[in-house]
Amino acid sequence: MTGPEPGIRVLWLIKGLGPGGAERLLVEHAAGGSHGDLVYEAAYLLDWKQHLVPRLAAHGVTSHCLGVGSELDPRWVYRLYRLLRRGHFDVVHAHSPVVASVARVLVRALPRARRPAFVYTEHNRWPSYKTTTRVANRLTFGLDDADFAVSGDVRASIAARFRSRVEVVVHGVDVPRVRAQLEHRDAVRAELGVGPGDVLAVTVANLRHGKNYPGLLAAARIVVDRGLPVRFAAAGQGQLEAEIRARHEQSALGDRFRLLGYRDDATRVIAGADLFVLASHHEGLPVTVMEALTLGVPVVAPRVGGLPEVVTTGENGILVSPDSAEALADGIEEAARTDRRAVLAANARTTGERFSSAAAIHRIDACYRELARR
């Protein structure tokens, strides 16, 4: 029987490895992390969310599926405990609150000599969680050895007694890799049927309640009814897909609003856009927004979560009142004007210079080393 691999062993723990923002940040970290002295692995609950497993494997990260269809299936708890006992991990880093709430207790149940340090990244505002999730997170949060938040707004939402220990780390993106997608701009627009005089507004968001697709469709209907030459395309998947496709059918938008489903080339799709649009009820700091700005694509979105920390109205995008289809349509109309769009795009690209993932990865890896030395 072989012993543990050399180096500091880090286990990333997450609900699923689908195409969401937190999951994509793991791929970003795997690509840019310190593979010399750090050994990264990942564990995930949901066996139907495996989209990013091959991409992690390409960067040398082994993934462990805990093999359940829902986080309510208790079998994952025992499977995670077995993995922790045999894994010889130095650090466990959780990226979703339900998983973290259970894993904190499991880690504490390990013999002290084999107990890894526990790190948690908060990706969303606490009020956005269900009451049970929020309570479990709050009750176990004090067991962490280090905590990060993806934006200042997310940090501010955490219970006051924990807030001082939470460090804000804007995770960022691989700027050169993202900008390389601009070479596909014309091809994307051709694929989506975008004409020379059209403005393409792209959304990349999973099909779930918080992303407010009904509001997005309503805003698109208003924009089209105003006679504006705007076409919409939305990439994403999720449990609300049937409902949202039915709403799209009812909207009579036809190919003026294309639902693209899951796209493993979402960054490439954004590169073809003139505007990036969200209608979300709440946000942390979406990776897709950072990608859009890095690509020089202005952002039109509600004034929620961490978005005001990176988007300034009239500078690199337009922020509007939340939960108002009319306000979102007004923002799209304003940003779509030719004279405004060029200025917004130039400023968006400048903003994107701030989002290099290298600094965030360096900081998190330094945290792993510090905790392992303890």
N, C-alpha and C positions, 0 to 999 in steps of 0.2 A: 504494500500500500504506500503510495507516495505521500509526502508531506505537503504542506501548503507552498504555493508559489512564493518566490522572493518578492520583496517590495511591500509597500503599504497597500493592503487590500481594502477596496472601497466597494460597498454594495449600494447601488442606486435602487430605490424602492418607489414604485409608482403603480397606480391603479391599472393602467393599460399602456400599450405601446402603439396606440393609434396615431393619427396625424395631427394631434393637438399641439398647442404652443409649448407646454411644459415638456412634452415628450420630445419635441424637436430640439429643445435646448439640451437634452441629454446627448443627442447625436452631435450637436455643435461642440459640446464638451469633449465627447469621445474623439472628435476630429482634431481638436486643438489642445488637448490635455497633455499632462506630463507622463507619458507612458514609460519613461525610464525608471522611476522609482515608485510609481503608482499603478496598481492593477485594478481596473474598473470592471465591475460586473453589474448586471441589472436584474431585478426581479419584478414581475408584474402579475397582477391577479387574473385579468380577463383574457381567457383563451381566444376570444374572437377579436381582440385588438392586438394584432401582431404586425401591423404594417411596417414598423420601423426596425423590427428585429434584424433583417438582412443588412440594413445600413449600419447598425451598431456592430454587427459581426464583421463588416468590412473594415472597421476601425479597431478590431481586436477585442471587442467587448462581448463576453458570453452572457446570454440572457436566460433566465430561469422563469418558466411559466408556472404559476401556482395553480393553474388549471381549473378555474371556476368561471361560470357564466355571469355571476353577479357578486358584488362585494358582500351581499347578504348571505351567501353560501359560506358557512363557518369552516369548511374544510381547508380554506386557504390559510387559516390561522395556524393550524397544526403543521401544514407544509412549510410555512415560513419559519416556524420555530425549528423544524428539522434542518432547514437550510442554514439558519443562524448557528445552530449547534455544530454543524460539520464544516462550516465555511471558513473558519479562522479569519473572520473579517476584523479589520482594525476600526473601520468607520462605516456606519449605516447612514445614508442620506435619503430622507423621504421627501416626496414631492406631491403628496396629496393628503388631505387632513384625516380622512377615515382610516387610511392605511397607516398613517403616522400614529394615530391615537392608539391603535392596537400594537403596533411594532414597538412603541416606547415601552409598553408593559412587558412584552416578550423579551426585549433586550435586558431589562432589569431582572428578569427571571433567570438569566444565564449566570453561571458561576463567575464571580468577580474576575478571576484570572483570564476568562475568555470573553469578557463583556466588551463589545465595541463601543466607541463613542457614538453619540446620536446627533445628527444634523438635520435640520428641517428648513425647507424653503417654502414660504407662503406666497402663492401665486395669485390669490384672489382676496378681495375684501371680506372680512369676517361676516358682515351682514348678508352677503350673498349666499351663504351656506344655509342648509336646512338647520332647524333648531337642534336636532339630535347631533348633527355633525359639529356644529359650533360648540355645544356643551362638551362633547367628548374631546375636542381639540383643546378647549380651555382647561379642562380637568387634568390633562396629561402634558400640557405645554411645558410645565416647569421641569420635566424630566430631560429636556434637551440639553446638550452641551454647547450647541451653537445654533443660531437662527439667522436666516436671511429673509428679506422681502424684496419683491421685484420692482417696487416703486415706493415713493414716499407716501402716497395715498394708501397703499396696502398696509404699510407699517402703521400709519395713523389709525387704521381700523382695528388693530390688535388691542386686546385688553390692556389698560394702562399699566398694570403691575408688571407686564412682560415687555412693554414697548422699549424700554431703555436698553435691553440686551439684544434687540433685533437690528441687524445691519442691512441697509439698503444696498443691493447690488443689481444694477441694470445689466442684464445678462448679455444683451447685444447679439450681433450676427457677424458672420465672416464677410466683411465688406467686399473684398475683391471677388469672392465666389458669387455673392449676390449680384454684384454689378456686371459680372460676366454674362448674366442672363439677358442683358439688354440686346445682345446680338440676335435674340429670337423675337424681338419686338414686332417686326413686320410679319413674321410667320404666324405669331399668335393672333394678330389682328385679322389676318387673312382667314385663319381657321374659324374665327368667331364671326366672320361676315361683317367686319367693321369697314365702312367706306371711308374715303379720304376726308369727307366733311363731318364724320361722326366723332363723338366724344365717348370713349369707353370707360365706364365706371365698373370697377371690379370689387367684389367682396370675397374674402376667403375666411370662412367661419363655419364651425360645425353646426349641424341642424339641431339646435336645442333651444330651450326657452330663453335663456339669457341673451342669445344673439338677436332676438326680436326680428325674425324674418317677416312676420306679418307687417310690422312697421316699415321694413325695407321695401316690401312689395307695394305697400300703400304709397310710400314716397315716390317710388318709380312710376306708379300710375299717374300721380300728380305731375311729375316732370314730363312724361310723354303727352299728357293732355294739354300741357302748355305749349306743345309744338317744338320742344327743344330737341336737337339732334343727338340725344344721349342714348346709348345702348348699355345694357347691364349684363354682367356675367357673374355668377356666384359659384364658387367651388366649396364643397363641403359635404359631409355625410352625417348621419345621426338618426336617432330613434324617431324624430319628428318628420322624417323625409316624406312619408306618404301624406301627412297633413299639409306640409308646405307645398308639395306638388299639386295638391288639390286646390290650395289657395291661389297658386300661380295660374291654374286653369281658370279659376273664377275671375281672376284679375283681367283676363283677356289681353295680357301683355304679349303673348306669343313669343316670337324670337327677339323681341325688344328686351326681354329679360330671360337669359338662358341659365338654367340650373345645370351645372356641369357635373354634379356628383363629386365623388372623391377624385382628387388629382394628385398624383405623386410629383407633379411638376408645378406646384402652386406658385412658387417663386417666379417661374417662367411666365405664368399667366399674369401675375402682377406686373411684370416687365412690359407687357403689352398694353397696360392701362394708361389712361390720362388722369384718372382719379381713383383713389381707394376709398371705399365707403363702408361704414359700419352703422348699424342702428341699435347697438347693444343696450340692454338695461343697465349692465354693469360690466366693468373690465378691470383687469390688473394693469399690465402693460403688454399688449399683444406683440408677439414676435412679428406677426404679419404687418403691423403698423411700422415697426422698425425697418422691416424689409422694404416697404413701400417708400418711406422717406429716403432710405439709402439709394433706391432706384430713381429718386427724383420725381416720385408720384405724390402729389398733394393728397392730404387726408381730409375727408369730410366725415364727421362722426359726432355723437352726443358728447357733452361735457361731463364725462363720468370717469371714475377710477383714476388711473395714472395718465390718461390721455392728455390732460392739460399740462403735464410735466414735459411733454415732447412736442405737442402741437399748439401753435399760437395762431389764433384767427387773424387772417390777413397777411400772415408771414409765410407759413408753410402748409396751410390748410384752413379749414373752417370748422369750428366747434359750435354746436347748436344745442338748444334746450333738449333734454332727454325726453323720450317717449312722445315725441311730436312728429308725425309724418310730414306735416306741413312745414315745420322748421327744417327738417332734414332735406326736403325738396328745395326749399329756399337756399340752403347751403350748397346743394349740388348745382343749382342754377347759377349761383354767384361764382363758384369755383370753375364752372364750365366755360365762362366767358373767356374768349381767346386772349384778351389783353391781361386778364388776371392770372390765367393758368400758367403762362410762361414765367411770371415772377414767382408764383407759388412753387412751381417745379424747381426752379433754380435754388430757392431757399430750402426746399425739402432736401435736395441733394447735399447742401451744406450741413443741414442738421444731421444727416445720415453719417457724417464723419465721426460723430460722437459714439456711434454704436458698435465699435469694434469689440468683438467678444473676447479678444485676447486678455484684456485687463480683468474681466469678470472671472474667466477661467483661472487666471493666475491667482486671484484672491481666494477663490474657493479651494484650489489645490493647496495653497499655503495653509488654509484652515485645516484641511485633512492632515497635513504633516504635523502641524502644531498639536492637534488632538491625539495623533498617534504617538507622538513623543511623550505625552503625559501618561 
